Amino acid sequence: MSQWSPTEATRQAFERATQITVSSDGTTLLQKFINRTVQQLTLREFGLQAVLDRRRGTGNAEYINQRTAGQSGGAWVLDTTASSTYDEVGEYAQINFDYKTLVTQGNVTRKIQATGRSYTDILALEMAMKAEDFANAMEKALVLGQGNAAASANIDTTQAINGFMTQIQGAQLINNNTGATPAALNLSNLDRAIDAVKGSGRRSDLVICGSLKGLRSINGALQATQQFVNETEIAAGFRVRTYDGIPIVGSTAIPDTIALNPAGALIQSYTSGTGTSILVLNKRYAYISELTPMTVMPLAKTDSQFDKFDMFWDGALCISNTFGASMLTNVL
């Protein structure tokens, strides 16, 4: 026995293996191995959620007091001129960002949990995977919430938060081209978008966010001008590329099919164009106010066949200062 193996069972297994003469026998006896890692078939980058500050909220909304400066600020006068001649004060206003609710529910049957018990914890697996789906819905809302012709259902309703592409307006919109036709990124236009943001001199407070197409446009423009791209570590704990000392992060929620109106000013559609947009944000003024952080709550069983759980979040996306963010549009 010693010439075969230490056990009789192993010797017999070896003998059976050497006696296989039909080619299909090997396939029949093959033990199927299933990898225990379930692959999530998605390509997602949650850049905004990774870099924006989350501040604790209270009440029914985030309230912000804003002041608009006076016209002159002061006047040069003779020492005998009464100061009351140039009486002037700024204008004060209060704005609010209403807290909105994002919710979803998971539902896993008792039988599927029992069937897959030897493989993995099916309920825990679905919770983890659904958390990514939930984060994806959040990222889309941060970008598109309550926008025109939003690409995803429910985002363009009044129940959603106001996204960046809804809140950034007026002089904070920088067109990469004239009119509504997208063009290759011009770095001088990206610089204009950066300069339009309050506090842009302090680069560590800023972040540039674009789609993967937008990031390729930045990279291509830098290579065309033979500029070197450095890296920096952001608060989320990973290293990213920089432009002029500003971190660059990607978000798969930013569309690559944006169309502007004929005047080339405002976004007309998120689905019918060929351009994309690049956001420039100052994190001191652009942040997430959270009334209820993302919560997973197992629900009481009402039926022996199912285990259910809820995921929910209450909060708002805030741009407390209208100069705290800008958007470069019409990037090809």
C-alpha positions in Angstrom: 0.0 0.0 0.0 2.8 2.3 0.8 3.9 2.5 -2.9 0.5 4.0 -3.7 -0.5 6.3 -0.9 -1.1 6.3 2.9 -4.8 5.4 2.5 -6.7 2.7 0.6 -9.4 5.2 -0.6 -6.7 7.3 -2.3 -5.3 4.3 -4.1 -8.7 3.3 -5.4 -9.4 6.8 -6.6 -6.1 6.8 -8.5 -6.9 3.4 -10.1 -10.3 4.6 -11.3 -8.8 7.7 -12.8 -6.3 5.7 -14.8 -9.0 3.4 -16.2 -11.0 6.2 -17.9 -11.1 5.4 -21.6 -14.0 7.6 -22.9 -13.3 11.2 -23.5 -16.6 12.4 -22.0 -15.9 10.7 -18.7 -13.6 13.5 -17.6 -16.3 16.0 -18.2 -18.9 13.9 -16.3 -16.7 13.5 -13.3 -15.5 17.2 -13.2 -16.5 19.0 -10.0 -17.9 22.5 -11.0 -16.3 25.3 -9.0 -18.2 28.5 -8.6 -16.3 31.6 -7.6 -17.7 33.1 -4.4 -17.4 36.7 -5.5 -20.6 38.0 -7.2 -19.7 40.6 -9.8 -21.7 43.8 -9.9 -22.2 44.5 -13.6 -21.9 48.3 -13.4 -19.3 51.0 -14.2 -19.8 53.7 -11.6 -17.7 56.5 -10.2 -19.2 58.4 -7.3 -16.9 61.4 -7.4 -19.2 64.0 -5.9 -20.1 61.9 -2.9 -16.4 61.2 -2.3 -15.4 64.9 -2.1 -18.3 67.0 -0.9 -18.5 67.7 2.8 -21.5 66.3 4.7 -22.9 68.7 7.3 -25.5 67.8 9.9 -28.9 69.3 9.2 -31.8 70.3 11.4 -35.4 71.4 10.9 -37.1 71.1 7.5 -34.5 72.8 5.4 -31.0 74.3 5.3 -31.4 78.1 5.7 -28.8 80.5 4.4 -28.6 84.3 4.8 -27.1 86.1 1.9 -26.1 89.7 1.3 -25.8 91.5 -2.0 -23.3 94.3 -1.9 -24.2 98.0 -2.5 -23.4 99.6 -5.8 -20.5 102.0 -4.9 -19.1 100.8 -1.6 -17.9 104.3 -0.8 -17.3 107.7 -2.4 -14.4 110.2 -2.3 -15.6 113.5 -0.9 -14.5 116.8 0.5 -14.1 116.9 4.3 -17.1 119.2 4.5 -19.4 116.8 2.7 -22.1 115.2 4.8 -21.7 111.4 4.8 -25.5 111.0 4.7 -25.3 112.0 1.0 -23.9 108.6 0.2 -26.0 106.5 2.6 -26.0 103.0 1.2 -26.4 99.5 2.6 -26.4 96.0 1.1 -29.5 93.9 0.5 -30.2 90.9 2.6 -32.2 87.8 1.7 -32.8 84.3 3.1 -32.8 81.2 0.9 -33.5 77.6 1.8 -32.7 74.2 0.5 -35.6 71.9 1.4 -34.7 68.4 2.7 -35.8 65.7 0.3 -36.1 61.9 0.8 -34.5 59.2 -1.2 -35.8 55.7 -0.5 -35.7 52.1 -1.8 -36.6 48.7 -0.5 -35.1 45.3 -0.8 -37.0 42.0 -0.8 -35.3 38.6 -0.5 -37.3 35.3 -0.3 -36.7 32.8 2.4 -36.2 30.0 -0.1 -33.5 31.7 -2.1 -31.6 32.4 1.2 -31.9 28.7 2.1 -30.8 27.6 -1.4 -27.7 29.8 -1.4 -26.7 29.3 2.2 -23.8 27.1 1.4 -22.6 29.7 -1.1 -23.0 33.0 0.7 -25.4 35.1 2.9 -27.8 36.1 0.1 -29.6 38.8 2.2 -26.3 40.5 3.2 -25.1 40.3 -0.4 -28.2 42.0 -1.7 -27.9 44.7 0.9 -24.3 45.4 -0.1 -25.1 45.5 -3.8 -28.3 47.5 -3.3 -26.3 50.1 -1.4 -24.2 50.7 -4.5 -27.5 51.1 -6.5 -28.7 53.6 -3.9 -25.4 55.6 -4.1 -25.8 55.7 -7.9 -29.3 57.2 -7.6 -27.8 59.7 -5.1 -25.0 60.7 -7.5 -27.4 61.2 -10.3 -29.6 63.5 -8.1 -26.5 65.5 -7.1 -25.9 66.2 -10.7 -29.3 66.3 -12.4 -31.9 66.7 -9.6 -35.0 68.6 -10.7 -33.3 69.4 -14.1 -34.8 69.7 -17.5 -35.4 66.4 -19.4 -33.5 64.4 -16.8 -32.2 61.1 -18.1 -33.4 59.1 -15.1 -37.0 58.7 -13.9 -38.0 60.5 -10.7 -35.0 62.9 -10.8 -36.8 65.7 -12.6 -39.7 65.7 -10.2 -40.2 68.2 -7.4 -39.6 65.4 -4.9 -35.9 65.3 -5.8 -33.1 67.6 -4.5 -31.9 70.4 -6.7 -28.8 69.2 -8.5 -25.7 71.2 -9.6 -27.0 71.5 -13.2 -30.2 73.0 -11.8 -28.6 75.4 -9.3 -25.6 76.7 -11.3 -27.0 79.5 -13.5 -26.2 83.0 -15.0 -22.6 84.2 -15.0 -21.5 80.9 -13.5 -22.2 79.1 -16.7 -19.2 79.2 -19.0 -19.6 78.1 -22.7 -16.7 76.3 -24.1 -17.7 77.5 -27.6 -20.0 80.0 -29.1 -23.6 79.0 -29.7 -24.9 75.4 -29.0 -22.2 73.4 -30.9 -19.8 71.4 -28.6 -16.1 72.0 -29.2 -12.8 70.4 -28.0 -11.8 71.6 -24.5 -10.0 74.9 -24.5 -7.9 75.2 -21.3 -8.4 79.0 -21.2 -12.2 78.3 -20.9 -11.5 75.9 -18.0 -9.4 78.6 -16.4 -12.4 81.0 -16.8 -14.6 78.5 -15.1 -12.1 78.3 -12.2 -11.8 82.1 -11.9 -15.6 82.4 -11.7 -15.6 80.5 -8.4 -15.3 82.5 -5.2 -12.1 81.6 -3.3 -10.4 80.2 -6.4 -7.1 81.5 -5.2 -7.1 78.8 -2.5 -6.8 75.7 -4.7 -7.1 73.2 -1.9 -10.8 74.2 -1.4 -11.7 73.5 -5.0 -12.5 70.4 -7.0 -13.0 69.7 -10.7 -15.6 67.1 -11.5 -16.4 65.6 -14.9 -17.7 62.5 -16.7 -15.1 60.0 -17.9 -15.4 61.8 -21.3 -14.8 65.1 -19.6 -11.7 63.8 -17.8 -10.4 62.5 -21.2 -10.9 65.9 -22.6 -8.9 67.5 -19.8 -6.1 64.9 -20.2 -6.0 65.4 -24.0 -5.8 69.2 -23.7 -3.0 68.9 -21.2 -1.0 66.5 -23.4 -1.6 68.8 -26.4 0.1 71.7 -24.5 2.7 69.4 -23.1 1.8 70.1 -19.5 2.5 67.6 -16.8 -0.3 66.3 -14.6 0.5 65.8 -10.9 -1.4 63.8 -8.3 -2.8 64.7 -4.9 -4.6 62.8 -2.2 -8.1 63.9 -1.4 -10.0 63.5 1.9 -11.7 60.3 0.7 -8.2 58.7 1.0 -7.3 58.0 -2.6 -4.9 59.8 -5.1 -6.3 61.7 -8.0 -4.9 63.8 -10.8 -4.8 67.6 -10.5 -5.1 70.6 -12.8 -3.3 73.7 -11.6 -3.3 72.3 -8.1 -7.0 71.4 -8.1 -8.1 67.7 -7.7 -9.9 66.2 -10.7 -12.5 63.5 -9.9 -14.9 61.6 -12.1 -18.6 61.0 -11.9 -20.5 58.7 -14.1 -23.7 60.6 -13.3 -22.6 63.6 -15.5 -24.1 63.0 -19.0 -22.1 62.9 -22.2 -25.2 63.7 -24.3 -25.9 67.3 -23.2 -27.5 69.7 -25.6 -27.7 73.5 -25.1 -30.5 75.8 -26.3 -29.8 77.6 -29.6 -28.5 80.6 -27.8 -25.8 78.5 -26.2 -26.6 79.5 -22.7 -28.8 77.0 -20.8 -29.0 73.2 -21.0 -31.9 72.1 -23.1 -31.6 68.4 -22.9 -29.5 65.8 -21.1 -30.1 63.1 -23.8 -30.1 64.6 -27.3 -26.7 66.2 -27.6 -23.1 65.3 -28.0 -21.4 67.5 -25.3 -20.6 67.2 -21.7 -20.1 69.6 -18.8 -17.3 70.0 -16.2 -18.1 71.3 -12.7 -15.8 73.5 -10.7 -16.8 73.6 -7.0 -15.6 75.3 -3.9 -16.3 72.8 -1.0 -16.7 75.6 1.5 -19.9 76.7 -0.3 -21.0 73.6 -2.1 -21.8 70.8 0.3 -24.4 68.1 1.3 -26.6 68.9 4.3 -27.8 65.6 5.9 -30.9 65.4 8.0 -30.8 61.6 8.1 -27.6 59.8 6.9 -28.1 56.8 4.6 -29.7 54.2 6.8 -30.4 50.5 6.3 -33.3 49.3 8.3 -34.4 45.6 8.4 -38.2 45.4 8.5 -40.4 43.3 10.7 -41.6 40.1 9.1 -45.2 40.1 7.9 -44.9 37.0 5.8 -42.8 33.8 6.3 -41.7 34.0 2.6 -39.8 37.3 2.6 -37.1 39.3 4.4 -37.4 43.0 3.7 -35.3 46.0 4.4 -35.5 49.7 3.7 -32.7 52.2 2.7 -33.4 55.9 3.1 -31.7 59.3 3.2 -33.0 62.8 4.0 -31.0 65.9 3.0 -30.2 68.6 0.4 -27.5 69.7 -1.9 -26.5 73.2 -1.0 -24.7 76.0 -2.8 -24.7 78.6 0.0 -23.0 81.2 -2.1 -24.0 81.6 -5.8 -20.4 82.2 -6.6 -19.4 78.9 -5.0 -19.6 76.8 -8.1 -19.4 77.1 -11.9 -20.0 74.9 -14.9 -18.1 74.7 -18.2 -20.6 73.5 -20.8 -20.4 72.4 -24.5 -17.2 70.3 -24.1 -16.8 67.7 -26.9 
